[in-house]
Amino acid sequence: MNRINFAWIGPALTFAGVVTYFMWFARYPLLRDFPWLNLPLVILGVVLSFLGVRAVFGENRPWSRKLAAGAGLVLAGALATLFIGYVFVLSSMLPDARDETMTMATAPTASLTDAGGAVVDLSDYRGRKAVLVFYRGYW
């Protein structure tokens, strides 16, 4: 009976989960902040890699297949570790917003147009606190 070779499918799924996160899903905040679609795909890839190694070592197979299955498991595990480390550890290590805003005591001079088309000088707000919001609308 011919079995499905999970030893190759697992690393491929893990790789697909990592790559698609950065290519497409990281653009959307709902999927970027917690990888709802990619994390299960990455975990499934590691599990299938493990099952592939277990199946290859349980049968009388040549060492080349056992080595390839083991390398696939190591690759899937390394990709999963890097992905989880980036998404859950490195992404949360951003600088505090308060530290960044306190470094600039005086804003540079600038003139911008508001939503109504009127020109607004930032110097008009000198001595007062001002918040600038830049939004790229799609309307």
ABEGO torsion letter per residue (X at the ends): XBBBBAAAAAAAAAAAAAAAAAAAAAABAAAAABBAAAAAAAAAAAAAAAAAAAAAAABBBBAAAAAAAAAAAAAAAAAAAAAAAAAAAAAAABBBAAAAAAABABBBBBBBBBAAGBBBBAAAABGBBBBBBBBBBAX
